[in-house]
Amino acid sequence: MDGVLLKLHSGDSGNPGKWFWKLFEPIRPDLDRMYWYVDMQTPPSFDEGDLLDLGPGLHAIVISPGRFARFGDKFGDEFISLWSMEPTSDDPATIVAEYLASRHSKAVLQQHARIWLLYTDSSCWELYARKSSLVDRVCEGVEGKDWVTAYRGESDRRKQTFKAAGLSRMWRCWA
């Protein structure tokens, strides 16, 4: 998938939650129309409406279309991974069950995710998308901002993008 690493600089940009919509406002409607699998600790404001039953004793957090926008200001964990599924054609229960059964396989994610968002501990957000126009709009939205630098990349070459952004040390910490 085409993507961009958005390196966050020190300054007055605020806490991680405040960065989210500053970065992704240009594609907010696109984000909000999807199903989202939340691969992180329980997000703030989690409720039963975001819990997908996958069978006996197995549940996952999947944000339904139209509910994603309420989370953007609250994302601020050390590491966040979110990926979306198309509401008109994807069955979230089947896809998430496959992902969990594969032990969070990147191959399953790459096969099914329409958009993949990652946050790495106060250093960057990454966006990967099947539609390169989403990446283009995010890059245009942050152009000229002094608190962020955009580095184009691809989902299967993330390590090289971290290196280009001067974040090799951060990559080694969690990769």
C-alpha positions, 0 to 999 in steps of 0.5 A: 500500500502507498503511504506516508510517515508523518514525523512529529516535531517538538513544539506547540502541537500538543498531546498525541490526540490533538495531532490526529485531526490536524494530520488527518482532517483532509480524509476525515469522511473517508476514515469515518465511513469504514469499519476499524479494527483496533489493535491496541489497548482499549481506546478511550470511550470504548463501549459495547457498541464497539465490541464485535462478537467472534464466537464463544469467548472471543471478542474484538474492538471494531468501530462501526461506520460513522463512529470513528470520528469520536476517537481521533482526539483520544488516540495517544497511546505508546503504540497504536495500530488501526486498520479499516475494512470496506463496509460495502463489501467486507465482513468484519467478523470473518476478516478479524477472526482470520487476523486473530487466528493468524496471530496478527499476521501482517500478510492478513492485514495487507490483504484486507486493510483498506487503510492502515494507521499507526502511531509510534510513541510521540514520534510519528503517525503512519498512513497506508492506503489502497487509494493513493489519493488519500495519501496525497490529500494528507500530504497536501494538508500538512505541507508547509506545517513546521511541526510535521514532516511527511516522508512517502513510503510503502507498507512493505518498506516501513523500515526504509521510511523510518530510516529516511525520517531519521527514526531508525532508533525508534524502529529498532525499539519496537520492530 
